[in-house]
Structure formats: structure tokens, C-alpha cells
Amino acid sequence: MRATIRSRGLAVRALPVLAAVLLSATICAAEPEAVRYAILVGNDVGLPVRPALRYAASDARKMRNVLLRVGGFEEKDISLLEGGSASDLDAALDSAKRHFAAASGRPALLLFYFSGHSDGAALELGGDRVLFAELRRRVDDSGATLRLAFIDACLSGQMIGVRGATLEPAFEIDETGGLGAEGTVVVSSTSATEMAQESAELGGGVFTHHLVSGLYGAADQDGDLKVSLRELYRHAYGRTLGATARTLTGPQHPAYGFALEGKGDVVLSQVTGRAGRLRFPAGLPGSYFVLSGTDVLAQVEQGGERDRSLCLPAGDYVLVRRLGDGLAQARVALSDGDSRALQEDDFSPTTLTLAERRGGEERRPNGVVGYYALSGWFMPEMGAFHGGGLLVRRQISVLDLQLRAGYGYGSVNDRGFSYDLGVLDLAALVLLRIPIYRLDLLAGPVLGLSRFDQRSAVSGRWVAWSGVPGLQVAADIHLWKDLSLYLSWELDVMVFERDAALGAQPAPRAALGVGYAF
């Protein structure tokens, strides 16, 4: 499972330097000596009870791009699974094992990445479940001397304890030297009990966005133009926690576990080489988003402490700078080997938003529904009663909170006694929301108040009030953009005084409405 918007601890006392092995030990560097293979899995669909994700497959593509563009990987070194099944993953792991067997005797790296749903015990690929324990067994038995896994999924921290990995307190990495190492590193996007989140503004999983940004160079904290695993993890941890601290789902803490032999920090990338280098001077503070086409490629936070850099492939980029409440935009062209420092006059004010560039935002939490209702009222002689009204909604996590106001009107003939009856009802609803793809299932209690206004030529006007507790089940079907079809069935209990006695009468109610989210 991965929540919509995608917990972590760290410390390693025996962590190898992978400079000659991992990601060629460099981003934007020469060909590595080690044999490498990457399996990148992005699946928007989990088990049928899960809502479809929007960015899992595109997250996997982003990881592929950062490896191909500036990581030294070649196409033949990468297996990309968009969607797919458990058997497709088995086939990719088999290919990795053959890849490493053909280069026996050379240091070998397997990089595994997954973005999608998880139930805390297994990764979900469509209707298939791949148990964490089985995945760890396959990864450990791949033939690679070093295995690095990044998991961006709900409850993914539970994978860290599988097969002897050790979870330590945050950021206690021993940086003593040493180049040789064997073992497994697992970095999860959440703790064992948290939901992973994705963001419409970032166009992807929050954790993956900052992971990719860090590999491009945003994680280089000491200015040595190298990105170590410690720097990358700290960057992804801090940025993910900061981005999710105030969301309805709650803060998300990436986690880190290892089972390794060797010493020293893991160097993942070097922000040097053939690609272009984009520099963000300390005198130009702000939050920068780098867009390639319609994709948010990377994000850099410039707090004014020192210059920061990104290593980017040659091409044209749009930069959106957020400073306070203002937005500014710049266009930058980079060529191979180019080093470009941004300047204040590169930017001009803009009203552009990131979500508008990508299109297709998350469904909005507020809404209004206009509905038609058909009720069976509390007196048999009344028969069906027609009405209509308006309800306003607010989605908070898994709850759908509603306030409803409606009015119904009808004519009644009770054994020769004719009268008109108008009913005004007000109600509050607290419904549990279960999203399934483009359908939200809702169920919960109703607490209402109704005012009856009876008018007849014989007895004049009679007004009465009734408390109305009830239970509603509903389906909200997402039709197009922010429009939806709302269907509900409700069983109310009309509590009122009749003939000088307090009574209660069940009253079923069905409604059909059209909703708009805002």
C-alpha cells in the first residue's frame, strides 16, 4: 500500500566504500570495473482492495533515467518492469543471476528498486504477492557480491529485519577506510508501521523524488562533488520527513538496514564528468525544482550556506524557484562538460505551478454533491416521498465528513383526509472511505434532525420535529477530473411524537447525486 499526497532510522558501523563497485562508484564518471545489474520495478496496481497509484511506474522510469544519464549504466544493465507480475520479477532475477555468472570472479553489484504497494509482509504486483523473505533470498542468492535495495512502499521498513539485516540508530556511519565488501543494504521509504506517500506537485513518490534528486547531486553536503550513501540517506530522510510532516497521513521516516562485511562509507556518485553541471550559488536562496519536459527531475534546497550543484545530462531545462510565497522561472541549456552558475537575472516572476505543468492532480479533498432522494416515510399511507438537496464534503485521511441539507414535498390522501407535507432535513455524516481504483466505498453513521410541515384545508397547519439517527452506505464513482456520481442507500429511524406518544419508525432512503471536488 502507498498512501496519497509516499519512516527510516540509520546507523552503520561497518559499511564498505563501494567507489569502484556501486554505480560505477560515480555518477557522471567513467565506465566502472565492476559488473552491474539493476532491476527497477514500478507497479501502480496492487491487490484489488487497493486504490491504483499514480506515479509508481514513472518513479521506476526516473530511477532508470538517472542510472542511464549520469550513472554509467547501459541499457543492457537494466531490467525495467512497469506493471508486470511475480513471474516477470522472477524472470528478471534469473537474468541478473545469469549476468553475474557470466562474469565470475569480478566484483558485482545488484541494484534493486521497487515502487508500489506493500502490505508489510510482501510487495504487491497486480494481484500477485512477493514475500519480503523470498525476495531477500532471491536477491542474496543472485551471485552479486554487493546488493543494494531501495523500497518505496507502505510498511516497507518491515523488510529490513528479514534475513539478518541490522537496523541501527540514525546517521552513525563509520567512515574508516576499506574498499572490499560483500553483503546487502536495504533502504526503505517508511518505517515498519508507516504509509508511503506520493505527491501531485512532485509528480511521484516523495521518497523517490528526493532519492533521485540526491543522486543528481542535491545530496552532496560537504561540497566534495561526491554523493555517499550516508549523504544520500540523510538527504532523502530529511527531505521526505520535512515534506510529509504536515500531511494528513502523517510524517514518513525512511529506514536503513545492512548485513555487510567491510568498512567505510558507500560512495554512490560524483558530480563531475561528461555531463553538464548546474550550480546554485549560496547567494541565491530558495527551493528549486528542475523540470525536464513535464517531469520534475530534481529538487535543490539552497539555504545560503554554500554553493550546491547538480550533475545533469545535456539538454534544455525549466527551473521553478520558490522563495517565500513567490514563484520565478528560468530556462537553462546545458551541454556536455558545461558548468553553469545561476544568476538572479535568469529568473522572471511566474504564476506557473508544478501541478499545472504535469496535469492531473490528486483528487481534491473538498466537495459538494447535489442529489435527488426517494424515501419511504414513517407512515404507510404516505408511500414514496421525493426530495432533493445539497451536501458538502471534506475528506480527512480515511474519513469522509459530510453536512447535508435537503427538502422534500408531497401530497397525501389518508382515507379521505388530504394534506400537503413538506420535510426539511439537516444531517451530519461520518463515513469510512475505502478507495478502490476510481470508486470510493463509504459507510458510517448519520445523525439528523427533520422538520415536518403539514398543511390541510380542514385542520390547517401542523409543525413537528424529529430526531433522525441512521446508517448510510454509499459509492462515489469518479467520472472525469473532479466530477463524480454519488449513490447512497440509508436506513433512518424517525423518532417523533404522534398521538401524544413518543415512537420510532424506520424509514429507508435512496439517493442519486452528482458531485464536484474542489
PyMOL commands that set and color helices and strands:
alter all, ss='L'
color gray80, all
select helices_A, chain A and resi 22-25+56-70+75-77+86-101+132-140+156-164+206-218+229-244+344-346+354-358+380-382
alter helices_A, ss='H'
color red, helices_A
select strands_A, chain A and resi 2-4+35-42+78-82+108-115+117-118+122-125+128-131+146-152+166-167+182-188+196-199+204-205+226-228+255-261+267-270+276-280+286-292+295-302+308-312+315-323+326-334+339-341+348-349+366-376+384-396+399-414+417-436+439-456+460-480+483-498+501-517
alter strands_A, ss='S'
color yellow, strands_A
deselect
rebuild
show_as cartoon
